[in-house]
Amino acid sequence: MPLFSEIRYPKPKKRIFAKNQYMKRVWLWLILLGSLIAACENDPSEVAELLANLEPEIERAQEVEILYSDSALVKVRIQGETMLTYLDRNDPRQEFPDGVRVEFFDPDGSIASVLTAKYGVRIDKKNQIVVRDSVVWQSVEQEKLETEELIWDERMEKVYTQKFVVVTRPDEIITGHGFESDQNFENARINAVDGRIKISDPSKLKD
């Protein structure tokens, strides 16, 4: 099973700057909190509500690359222009607000397929990666999946969605609701097929 093994930060200075910015915010929060505690001395519930709404620690990194490997072989590479790491113990996660690109590799090291989306998040406690908004997966065999949300469960080694999907193959286009497959996008199936269009001329798929 692939392991969350390595994160690369080509521009670490920006990441350090984010920590400094965070410390400035902490001091501002402490000053604000002290003032509010004095003002709300007789109402502890207001203080508790304020603490609950404070922004958790966030680290920012630019041009990030995350590698998943198994037996020293890279299986998956995740790249994002921006990654926000939320260090809240109750909900640790890595968020890609500016889009994400995921490359899946064959055993020989070549790229087997590519997944792109305008937003992505890795939820640590669930061992899941969720991508949303203009999700497109495409293989070297010219098979393509389009949907608005896709979930990759690392523990189950499974990819799935309950959203509307469009699957394009060299000879047909299939639409439906719900999709699932293994993490290599093999043995895939659409849960509820709505339509199937045969393509007599595969060159039309390029339009």
C-alpha positions as semicolon CSV with decimal commas, in nm:
position;residue;x (nm);y (nm);z (nm)
1;M;0,000;0,000;0,000
2;P;0,140;0,343;-0,091
3;L;0,273;0,542;0,203
4;F;0,262;0,916;0,260
5;S;0,636;0,934;0,247
6;E;0,780;1,268;0,140
7;I;0,690;1,633;0,090
8;R;0,914;1,865;-0,110
9;Y;0,914;2,242;-0,068
10;P;1,105;2,407;-0,355
11;K;1,055;2,751;-0,195
12;P;1,099;2,708;0,182
13;K;1,147;3,080;0,250
14;K;0,780;3,142;0,182
15;R;0,688;2,867;0,425
16;I;0,901;3,026;0,700
17;F;0,748;3,365;0,626
18;A;0,405;3,211;0,680
19;K;0,511;3,096;1,028
20;N;0,625;3,447;1,114
21;Q;0,296;3,585;0,996
22;Y;0,122;3,331;1,214
23;M;0,314;3,444;1,524
24;K;0,209;3,803;1,459
25;R;-0,153;3,690;1,443
26;V;-0,110;3,497;1,768
27;W;0,006;3,811;1,951
28;L;-0,283;4,010;1,809
29;W;-0,526;3,739;1,919
30;L;-0,378;3,734;2,269
31;I;-0,413;4,110;2,302
32;L;-0,768;4,096;2,171
33;L;-0,853;3,801;2,389
34;G;-0,718;3,975;2,700
35;S;-0,934;4,278;2,628
36;L;-1,244;4,068;2,575
37;I;-1,185;3,859;2,886
38;A;-1,173;4,180;3,087
39;A;-1,492;4,300;2,922
40;C;-1,670;3,965;2,956
41;E;-1,545;3,876;3,300
42;N;-1,892;3,778;3,417
43;D;-1,983;3,577;3,108
44;P;-1,742;3,280;3,055
45;S;-1,958;3,145;2,770
46;E;-1,862;3,443;2,551
47;V;-1,494;3,378;2,613
48;A;-1,536;3,009;2,526
49;E;-1,715;3,100;2,203
50;L;-1,433;3,337;2,110
51;L;-1,170;3,068;2,165
52;A;-1,365;2,824;1,950
53;N;-1,374;3,071;1,661
54;L;-1,004;3,158;1,658
55;E;-0,826;3,051;1,339
56;P;-0,605;2,742;1,395
57;E;-0,237;2,746;1,306
58;I;-0,187;2,742;0,932
59;E;0,136;2,696;0,738
60;R;0,161;2,798;0,373
61;A;0,394;2,644;0,116
62;Q;0,434;2,718;-0,255
63;E;0,500;2,475;-0,542
64;V;0,465;2,163;-0,327
65;E;0,532;1,807;-0,437
66;I;0,413;1,508;-0,231
67;L;0,536;1,157;-0,315
68;Y;0,368;0,829;-0,227
69;S;0,601;0,530;-0,252
70;D;0,594;0,157;-0,196
71;S;0,912;-0,054;-0,177
72;A;1,117;0,248;-0,287
73;L;0,904;0,292;-0,601
74;V;0,710;0,613;-0,648
75;K;0,344;0,527;-0,704
76;V;0,177;0,868;-0,688
77;R;0,298;1,227;-0,715
78;I;0,082;1,518;-0,598
79;Q;0,169;1,872;-0,704
80;G;0,008;2,200;-0,608
81;E;0,085;2,569;-0,653
82;T;-0,022;2,639;-0,295
83;M;-0,063;2,408;0,004
84;L;-0,213;2,518;0,336
85;T;-0,133;2,288;0,627
86;Y;-0,384;2,310;0,912
87;L;-0,219;2,201;1,236
88;D;-0,538;2,184;1,441
89;R;-0,520;1,852;1,631
90;N;-0,894;1,802;1,590
91;D;-0,886;1,840;1,212
92;P;-0,533;1,820;1,064
93;R;-0,535;1,850;0,686
94;Q;-0,349;1,977;0,381
95;E;-0,549;2,198;0,147
96;F;-0,475;2,290;-0,216
97;P;-0,689;2,601;-0,281
98;D;-0,525;2,688;-0,614
99;G;-0,564;2,351;-0,779
100;V;-0,393;2,014;-0,766
101;R;-0,235;1,767;-1,010
102;V;-0,199;1,397;-0,927
103;E;0,017;1,163;-1,137
104;F;-0,016;0,785;-1,108
105;F;0,285;0,577;-1,212
106;D;0,329;0,232;-1,363
107;P;0,579;-0,011;-1,202
108;D;0,833;0,089;-1,469
109;G;0,817;0,453;-1,356
110;S;0,615;0,590;-1,647
111;I;0,301;0,797;-1,594
112;A;-0,011;0,583;-1,633
113;S;-0,271;0,854;-1,572
114;V;-0,315;1,211;-1,453
115;L;-0,582;1,366;-1,231
116;T;-0,642;1,742;-1,213
117;A;-0,886;1,957;-1,017
118;K;-0,926;2,319;-0,912
119;Y;-0,936;2,227;-0,542
120;G;-0,803;1,943;-0,329
121;V;-0,768;1,851;0,038
122;R;-0,603;1,563;0,224
123;I;-0,786;1,477;0,546
124;D;-0,533;1,316;0,779
125;K;-0,770;1,141;1,019
126;K;-0,964;0,976;0,735
127;N;-0,660;0,907;0,515
128;Q;-0,856;1,052;0,228
129;I;-0,782;1,293;-0,054
130;V;-1,086;1,479;-0,187
131;V;-1,071;1,677;-0,512
132;R;-1,348;1,906;-0,630
133;D;-1,440;2,143;-0,912
134;S;-1,365;2,048;-1,273
135;V;-1,217;1,709;-1,183
136;V;-1,059;1,534;-1,481
137;W;-0,877;1,201;-1,481
138;Q;-0,713;1,082;-1,804
139;S;-0,509;0,771;-1,880
140;V;-0,248;0,706;-2,145
141;E;-0,503;0,471;-2,307
142;Q;-0,720;0,778;-2,383
143;E;-0,984;0,699;-2,123
144;K;-1,118;1,006;-1,943
145;L;-1,335;1,062;-1,637
146;E;-1,499;1,398;-1,565
147;T;-1,692;1,486;-1,248
148;E;-1,724;1,754;-0,979
149;E;-1,592;1,552;-0,686
150;L;-1,371;1,247;-0,642
151;I;-1,256;1,080;-0,322
152;W;-0,940;0,871;-0,291
153;D;-0,941;0,648;0,018
154;E;-0,579;0,557;0,089
155;R;-0,661;0,281;0,339
156;M;-0,908;0,104;0,113
157;E;-0,699;0,185;-0,197
158;K;-1,023;0,294;-0,362
159;V;-1,142;0,590;-0,570
160;Y;-1,510;0,681;-0,576
161;T;-1,778;0,949;-0,610
162;Q;-2,155;0,978;-0,582
163;K;-2,167;1,272;-0,824
164;F;-2,260;1,282;-1,193
165;V;-1,981;1,145;-1,412
166;V;-1,887;1,140;-1,779
167;V;-1,656;0,859;-1,894
168;T;-1,505;0,897;-2,240
169;R;-1,342;0,606;-2,420
170;P;-1,206;0,583;-2,774
171;D;-1,531;0,423;-2,896
172;E;-1,801;0,553;-2,658
173;I;-1,917;0,812;-2,404
174;I;-2,095;0,694;-2,089
175;T;-2,282;0,918;-1,843
176;G;-2,421;0,828;-1,504
177;H;-2,423;0,882;-1,128
178;G;-2,167;0,728;-0,894
179;F;-1,830;0,581;-0,985
180;E;-1,579;0,356;-0,812
181;S;-1,256;0,176;-0,892
182;D;-0,927;0,077;-0,736
183;Q;-0,668;0,354;-0,696
184;N;-0,508;0,257;-1,028
185;F;-0,843;0,326;-1,199
186;E;-0,874;-0,039;-1,299
187;N;-1,187;-0,253;-1,252
188;A;-1,393;0,067;-1,268
189;R;-1,770;0,087;-1,288
190;I;-2,047;0,347;-1,296
191;N;-2,313;0,276;-1,034
192;A;-2,613;0,408;-1,231
193;V;-2,568;0,452;-1,607
194;D;-2,786;0,726;-1,760
195;G;-2,671;0,711;-2,119
196;R;-2,427;0,555;-2,361
197;I;-2,320;0,705;-2,694
198;K;-2,120;0,503;-2,945
199;I;-1,851;0,690;-3,134
200;S;-1,812;0,567;-3,490
201;D;-1,528;0,809;-3,561
202;P;-1,283;0,827;-3,265
203;S;-1,128;1,145;-3,409
204;K;-1,444;1,330;-3,302
205;L;-1,331;1,297;-2,941
206;K;-1,057;1,551;-3,009
207;D;-1,314;1,829;-3,071
